[in-house]
Amino acid sequence: MKPGIHPAYGPVVFRDRAADYAFLTRSTATSDKTVEWEDGNTYPVIDVEISSASHPFYTGTARVMDTAGRVERFERRYGTSSGRRGAR
């Protein structure tokens, strides 16, 4: 690696305020805000809108889409797809 062209890579806390969840990891992202972590050290903190603690896919609260109902509604509205118009 060339020296002097890469951003600093260090510990950063990512905090999801909606879920009251934070985790310490390493990143090149920086922030002017800091937080004191559980180990007593102060780290830069980046607030995120959504994380695995609040995303519906990971929390199991995702809604299942009724694709069969959508197909049936489309076929009722525009006809069945059994024959193709203009097929040669």
VENQUI-V749017 format. One record per backbone hydrogen bond with DSSP energy under -0.5 kcal/mol. CO is the residue of the C=O (numbers start at 1). NH is the residue of the N-H. E is the energy in kcal/mol with one decimal. If there is no record, write none. Layout:
co:nh:e
CO:NH:E
CO:NH:E
//
This chain:
co:nh:e
2:5:-0.9
8:10:-0.6
10:27:-2.8
11:44:-0.5
12:14:-0.5
12:25:-2.6
13:15:-0.5
13:46:-2.7
14:23:-2.3
15:17:-0.8
15:48:-2.7
16:20:-0.8
16:21:-2.0
21:16:-3.5
23:14:-2.5
25:12:-3.4
27:10:-2.2
33:45:-1.8
35:37:-0.6
35:43:-2.6
37:40:-2.1
41:37:-2.9
43:35:-2.4
44:13:-2.8
46:15:-2.6
48:17:-0.7
51:54:-1.2
51:55:-1.9
55:58:-0.5
55:59:-2.1
56:60:-1.2
56:61:-1.0
56:62:-1.0
65:67:-1.4
66:70:-1.3
67:71:-2.2
68:72:-2.4
69:73:-2.0
70:74:-2.2
71:75:-2.7
72:76:-2.3
73:77:-2.1
74:78:-3.0
75:79:-1.7
84:87:-0.9
//
